[in-house]
């Protein structure tokens, strides 16, 4: 049992066990002592043969209950070794023989021994591949115990099975294009047509062939073989297996993708995606490939969205994304050819066809088919909005995430058609699904939808007005995250800063007047509301929405609407009970709000707006925050740092407005706060000092000394 023992030591992270496996997989050693006169080599293929024998013996004795990890490790290393071409194996054997000859000089007298050892190793490699093929094509290893739901053999483990399929694929690709064609055309395709091979093994091998063929180190000519095999692989292998597995997958109502048909469907979709990527085949060309069959591949892809398996929906989302990306690349090429044709039309001969016209004609056909296919995807994914609600009500976050991702992919690729008005049919169903995803409690589901909708909201006032209330609700920090030590609050803050900010900016670009009025109404409502633990968080969220769009809002040429709404907001904050605005979160966001809009406040018609904003910032230095614990600072910000930044901006933007004795007195009190027991960092004092200097130099020079003396503690 030396092979299983070696694997066991490696699984236990024993350095010697790991080193043994690494050396065995990387080189060959010569055994000239076991059988005198008949030296042999020992490498990975010998170890693999011994390991398979031992596992089979253990299983025949009924003692293989804990061997799944061992066989997984064995399959993983074997796949890596199988990437080594047979020619490299031969070279390693010859190196081993040459090194051994330096100590066993008599070996050099036998010129045929080296070739014999090389031939024996090649034969052993092929024999091992035959054993692995027998395992992966054995139907009994693709069934599970119907009572316990457990694998009946270590070889039945899905991870092991897929790795062994990868071994066969790697061996074929590393052996050269002829071996790939032989495996696919002489074994896979006939076996599927005669239904003699397990579909899970077939699609897994097909998947890994395309994955390995896309590698930079594959032999010359491999990509040409993959291209020539693409039609037969799609029509005879992937298409039929995908259709059957989708039909059988959800029978019995099993959810979560635990049955074998779900796995087959997921691998089939991954295989199709990989072969399309390897051959740069988009949805248009893929549909043409299946035209000669009775399989409508686009309908099958749409049917996969109805699966209960997360793996299936995730795979179909990846497939749709790849297909639409490749179609978009074709569209860009077509556009380039069109421009080139128009530029060269005067210098090209009018007689006879030229290569540019032929290429433009081919890509022009894709241009006509692409909008139709995109429209089909928009319609098919839009129908999933009803299922999204159903799965959400059952708490199935994974399926909701996959559906949101698929909808986001389709929307991203069809945005240009929507903006141009050339999309066939209505995108309302797709947009409704994404709006439901925005309202989903999961940040991941919501984030996917927000990022997708952001690109469209800037050109659609209707969509912006629908999305804005949802984003405003998401801006409210959940009450249960406060004082939560598992990182939930930090994660939510990052979500707001990175995802919601972009979504709010898109909404502002699409409906700026509605955006400002909505935020003004929200701030007024929360400032008037009866005090409750949730009100400060709601007020902070409304202010966050205004802060998120500040950089864009302050740059608008016509600021009349902005000034009018700022007057409403500042007035509401000034009249609100101190218990609301003195909450650390509300205080921080109010000061940052004042900071961001400080340059616009002097433009407001009501001069009291600027004064109220200044009082809000100055009064922040006088608040007692000792009872709020960890809320006194969120991330790298704190109420006093935000107040110092806000006051600096106000002082620097309009220093003359602080020349009155009352204003100077308030500034002096803020400056002296640290000497009265207030904890203000040096950085915040430096910020405040910068603003005070702007005010001081606005006075005549002869008053500077007296003003500075007044600031002394």
Secondary structure, DSSP 8 states (H G I E B T S, - for coil): -HHHHHHHHHHTT-HHHHHHHHHHHH--EEE-SSSTT--EEE-HHHHHHHHHHHHHHHHHTT--TT-HHHHHHHHHHHHHHHTS-HHHHHHHHHHHHHHHHTT-GGGGG-HHHHHHHHHHHHHHHHHHHHHHHHHHT-GGGG-B-TTT--BSSGGG-HHHHHHHHHHHHHHHHHH-HHHHHIIIIIIIHHHHHTT-S-HHHHHHHHHHHHHHHTSTTS-TTHHHHHHHHHHHHIIIIIHHHHHHHHHHHTTT---SS-SHHHHHHHHHHHHHHHHHHHHT--HHHHHHHTTTSS--HHHHHHHHTT-S-HHHHHHHHHHHHHHHHHHHHHHHHHHHHHHHHHHHTTTS-SSS--HHHHHHHHHHHHHHHHHHHHHHHHHHHHTTHHHHHHHHHTT-HHHHHHHHHHHHHHHHHHHHHHHHT--SS--HHHHHHHHHHHTSS-HHHHHHHHHHHHHHHTT-HHHHHHHHHHHHHHTS--GGGTT-TTSHHHHHHHHIIIIIHHHHHHHHHH-HHHHHHHHHHHHHHHHHS---TTHHHHHHHHHHHHHHTHHHHTT-S--HHHHHHHHHHHHHHHHS-HHHHTSHHHHHHHHHHHHHTHHHHTTSS-THHHHHHHHHHHHGGG---GGGGGGGEETTEEHHHHHHHHHHHHHHH-GGGG-SHHHHHHHHHHHHGGGGT----HHHHHHHHHHHHHHHTTS-GGGHHHHHHHH--
